[in-house]
Amino acid sequence: MPNTNSESALATLRINKQRLWDSLMGLASIGATPKGGVCRIALTDLDRQGRDFFVKQARQAGCSIRVDAVGNIFARRSGQNNDLPVVMTGSHIDTQPTGGKFDGNYGVLAGLEVMQTLNDAGIVTQAPLEVAVWTNEEGSRFVPVMMGSGAFVREFTTDYVLGQTDKEGVTVGQALTQIGYAGADQIDPKHIAAYFEAHIEQGPVLEANETTIGVVLGALGQRWYDIVVTGMEAHAGPTPMALRKDALLAAAALVQTVNDSAMRYAPHARGTVGMMDVYPNSRNVIPGHVSMSVDFRADNDKTLLDMDAELRAAANALSQSHRVSIEVKQVVYFPPQAFAPKLVDAIRKGARALDLSEMDIVSGAGHDAVYLARVAPTAMIFIPCKDGISHNEIEDALPEHIEAGCNVLLQAMLNTACI
């Protein structure tokens, strides 16, 4: 392969948009649903087919393949100096049960398209390049979510991951063996020069601002809670209002507290009560027991802690005023994660060099990049998705946005790997 690297050649290089689109549609056909989405749950036979699809294309692009103990796949394109730390990109190909064509899949196949584009142009980078396919990002079959990237950065031990079970009692280790992706390759998480991840936004901000590229500054931190409100069931007719111990009434006030708290810390705070179970859930019985979830997100730990304090203070006050008990238990904590300023700036400059509209944005969702940022300089590229909808069979993205995001990824990876 001739080396035609030059500043002018790199600046004018563009991906093959039709090849990328065809590849996305090919992967989307594996587990396709009648409504136009994809159901390809982690470590099922459909996931095996999706992995095989990627591995075949990566090998055709001249990449070597490694698979680690939790099934993460690494497709490497050699550089002029393979002792240099690798410049990596990637995402996941597992989906929600009613998932879409682009969530995760775009980041994986955009990375592969970068490799294919470099092959077409005869360009050899100084550092090696790699595309990672992370295992079980969605967490719809096995928990925890972002399992593969979490194990890669040593957030979870390999034994812990392999021992996790689905609702049928099948372990991750058994499922990996069944689909043929129980690997043994050792990949050093500290030998990464940079990690980039291209992704659909999964929200409405870019589309609302008619902007093509989201320059992701970082990801919101998250604190999740399980809350139990205990009052007393009683007959709805004979029991006067002033003498009730209504668990649902207290829970409703707590829902309002969650919303008010997030509004107070706008624009980068979020507060959601997504789940509520009312007992006994009978028309003419005052509720005596409510279980509910709370999801707080913010761009800094101080705000998260302030929201936590407000939640607990409200719970204490409502316990007294409504004569109920309220138990607040934090069950998940992800710290806010800022991305590497140098890589973020490379994405911003890449978008501007390509004359693409861009804006700074913060990710409200968790991504594999959040874990990678703990061991390597990391940044993300967002593109719009129609109506901000994701985790849904109608998830959609425009071909021109798919192309634009991949071209920005190409420039960012080249500028990093050629230095």
TAJODA-V197778 format. One record per backbone hydrogen bond with DSSP energy under -1.0 kcal/mol. CO is the residue of the C=O (numbers start at 0). NH is the residue of the N-H. If there is no record, write none. Layout:
# TAJODA-V197778
{{CO;NH} {CO;NH}}
This chain:
# TAJODA-V197778
{{5;9} {6;10} {7;11} {15;19} {16;20} {17;21} {18;22} {19;23} {20;24} {21;25} {22;26} {23;27} {24;28} {26;29} {28;30} {30;38} {32;35} {36;32} {37;98} {39;94} {40;43} {43;47} {44;48} {45;49} {46;50} {47;51} {48;52} {49;53} {50;54} {51;55} {52;56} {53;57} {54;58} {55;59} {56;60} {57;62} {58;61} {63;75} {65;73} {66;184} {67;70} {67;182} {71;67} {72;132} {73;65} {74;130} {75;63} {76;128} {80;83} {85;192} {85;193} {86;129} {87;195} {88;131} {90;133} {95;98} {98;37} {101;105} {102;104} {103;107} {104;108} {105;109} {106;110} {107;111} {108;112} {109;113} {110;114} {111;115} {112;116} {113;117} {114;118} {115;119} {116;120} {117;122} {121;3} {124;79} {125;80} {127;86} {128;76} {129;88} {130;74} {131;90} {132;72} {134;147} {135;146} {136;145} {145;149} {146;150} {147;151} {148;152} {149;154} {150;153} {156;160} {157;161} {158;162} {160;163} {161;172} {163;171} {165;168} {169;165} {170;174} {171;175} {172;176} {173;177} {174;178} {175;180} {180;182} {187;190} {190;85} {193;87} {194;378} {196;380} {198;382} {203;207} {204;208} {205;210} {206;209} {212;358} {213;381} {214;360} {216;338} {217;362} {218;336} {220;297} {221;333} {222;295} {223;330} {223;331} {224;293} {225;328} {226;291} {227;326} {228;289} {229;324} {233;285} {234;238} {239;242} {240;243} {244;231} {245;249} {246;250} {247;251} {248;252} {249;253} {250;254} {251;255} {252;256} {253;257} {254;258} {255;259} {256;260} {257;261} {258;262} {259;263} {260;264} {262;265} {269;296} {271;294} {274;292} {276;290} {278;287} {278;288} {281;284} {283;235} {286;246} {287;230} {288;278} {289;228} {290;276} {291;226} {293;224} {294;271} {295;222} {296;269} {297;220} {299;303} {300;304} {301;305} {302;306} {303;307} {304;308} {305;309} {306;310} {307;311} {308;312} {309;313} {310;314} {311;315} {312;316} {313;317} {314;318} {315;319} {316;320} {317;321} {318;323} {324;229} {326;227} {328;225} {331;223} {333;221} {336;218} {339;343} {340;344} {341;345} {342;346} {343;347} {344;348} {345;349} {346;350} {347;351} {348;352} {349;353} {350;355} {351;354} {356;212} {358;214} {360;216} {362;219} {366;369} {367;371} {368;372} {370;373} {371;374} {371;375} {376;194} {377;339} {378;196} {379;215} {380;198} {381;213} {382;200} {384;387} {385;388} {391;394} {395;385} {397;401} {398;402} {399;403} {400;404} {401;405} {402;406} {403;407} {404;408} {405;409} {406;410} {407;411} {408;412} {409;413} {410;414} {411;415} {412;416} {413;417} {416;126}}
